[in-house]
Amino acid sequence: MSLVDPLGIYGLWLRDVKRFLRTPSQIIGSLTFPLMFLLFLGFGFSGAAIPGLPEGVDYLQYLVPGIMGFTMLLGASFAGLAILSDQDVGFLKEILVAPVSRTSIVLGRIAGGSTTAIVQAVLILVLSIPLGFELAGWLSIPLAAVFLLLIAITFVGFGIALASQFSDSEGFGLIVQFIVFPLFFLSGAIYPIEGLPGPVQYLALINPLTYGVDGLRAALVGASTYSPLLDFGALVISSIVMVSVGAYLFERVETV
């Protein structure tokens, strides 16, 4: 059996994308929470003097890339729920015993989860423009796409790794919430991490989402805390690590 089966990867990607597009309630639900943050925080703190904001950048400009990162985090991490859902209906067992390598299954899941998460983040970006968000330039879109892809791969890999350790979606959902929100608040998505206590800042620096949000700000706003090259390198490393961990743990999933 080939280690990587392109046809198998494509089939799983297509299934995830079709399932996402055929459930408008899922699309709306996935955007509601991030939009609430964007509206309430963006307008509630508009004009407020927030220490650490880049010079010449208002709070809405600062916030939008952070909310996009949050949307990616939610969408990609909960991609693990699809695995548990497939387990409940018996589809997971069918693909595990099919003549497709588990590496291909993981890559197909990552491709599908990444695609749907990126679609959600792009929708947030589109909806933020009528609210007053201004792109640094249309040429920044390709760079932003690279950061979106790396964020998606990192956290879809994380979701798969986590889902591989659960047999029920309820337990998975609870644990994801306990992990997602600390990652979100420690990423600089809604306020600069420079204002956090010293020890907490160290936690922020090992958070992959910190570099994802900062990279998105560099691309979309033209202002960032770190070098875009550093953001890119950190996300490449986190992507490789999380995909490897996800593939390793998924290999250990039982077919019964």
Secondary structure, 3 states (H helix, E strand, C coil): CCCCCHHHHHHHHHHHHHHHHCCHHHHHHHHHHHHHHHHHHHHHCCCCCCCCCCCCCCHHHHHHHHHHHHHHHHHHHCHHHHHHHHHHHCHHHHHHHCCCCHHHHHHHHHHHHHHHHHHHHHHHHHHHCCCCCCCCCCCHHHHHHHHHHHHHHHHHHHHHHHHCCCCCHHHHHHHHHHHHHHHHHCCCCCCCHHHCCHHHHHHHHCCHHHHHHHHHHHHHCCCCCCCHHHHHHHHHHHHHHHHHHHHHHHHCCCCC
